[in-house]
């Protein structure tokens, strides 16, 4: 995936219902380029579906987790890859032992496992540690 793919995925994450024309205008490329990119990303399994964003309290069965990530080498390349990962709902730069903190939101444990495996395979990710959200005690 290149920078345009990453930007396209970011736009789709913000609004998966955006039209091809809107995406092309925002990214300053042709509609054909957007159509071809989306088709390729779907074919390669990068885009595995489209979804609706819900209020956090309206999706009680959603699995939420936080993955702490250590990065070796080019952190910006890792960030770009993580921003294109469908299971990553938010990504934070941190200090201390871990370089990044990814908030994951998925529909099943199998989906969580697949997301974690994709994250671990990103070039530059040297270690991860994941905690699953069980309940919110204070919002």
N, C-alpha and C positions, 0 to 999 in steps of 0.2 A: 504494500500500500504506500502510495506517495502522499505528499502534502494535500493535494486536491481531494484524494479519497478521504483523508482525515477530516478536512473541512466539510465535505459533503456529509459524512456520517454525523459530525457535530450538528449540522443544520437539521438533519433528519431526526436526531435525538431530541432537539428542541421542538420540532414540529414535523412529525412523520406524515402529516397530511399536506405538507407544502407541495405545491404543484411543480412540475418540471420547469415551467417558465419562471416561477419565483426562485427556484434553486439556481437556475442558470444565470439569472440577473444578479443574485446575491454573490455568486462565485465568479461572475464575469467570464463565463464560458458559454458555448452554444447549448441549446436544448439537446441536440444529438449527443454531445459529450456527456451530459448528465444522464441521459437515458442509457447510453452504453456503459457508463461507470456503475450505475445502479444494477443493471443486468449482470455485469461481471461480478460485482460484490455479492449479489444473491447467488450466482452460479458457484462461486468459490466458498460459499458458506460463511462469509463475513457478516452479511445481513441475513439473519435466519427468520426474520418476521418483523411485523410492525405491531405496535401495541398502543394502548391508551394509558395516559398518565392518570393516576388516581390520587386523591388525598391519602396521606399515610394511614389514617384511621379507617379508610374504606376498603383496604385490602388486607384483611386479617390473616389470610393464608400465604401471603407473600413471605418469602424467606429473605431476611436481611442479614448481612454480615459485613465485617470490616476486615480488610486485608492490609496488613503492614508490609511494605515492600522495600527491600534494600536494592540499590542500583549500583552496578559497576559500569563505568564508562559514560556514554552519552545519555544523560538523564532526559534531555529534550526528546530524543528518539523514543525512549520508553514512555514518556508522557503522551506523545502523539499516538503510539500504539494503544495505550490504555484508554485514551479518549475515544478510540474507535471500537472498543470492546463493548458489545451490547449489554453485558451484565453490570458494567460499571455505571452506577447512578451519579456518583460524585467522586472527584479526585482532589486530594489535598497535598500540598507540599508541607513537610514537617521537619522538625529538628530532632536530634537525639539519635538513637540506635537505627531508626528507620528513616528512609528518605521520603517516602510517599505513603499516604493512607487512602485506600480506595474503599468507598462505600458500595457494596454489591447489593443488588435487588434482583431476585430470580423467583421463578414460580415453583421450583422443586429442588430437592436435594441432588437429583441427577444433573439438573441445569447448573447448580452451584459447583458441582464437581467438574463439569465441563468448562465452566468459566475459569475456575482456579487452574485447571490444566493449561488453558490457553494463556493465562497470565504468566505461569511459570515458564512457558516456552518463549516468551518475548526475549529477544536478544538484549542483554544488559541487566535482566532481572537475576540477581544473585541469590536472594532468599525471600521467603514470604512467611507470614504468620497470620492465620485467620481466626477470628472469633465470630461466632454466630449470635445474632441478637435474639434474646429470649423474650424479654418484655421491657417496656418502658415504665420506669417507676416515677418519673417526673418529667413532664414535657416541656 
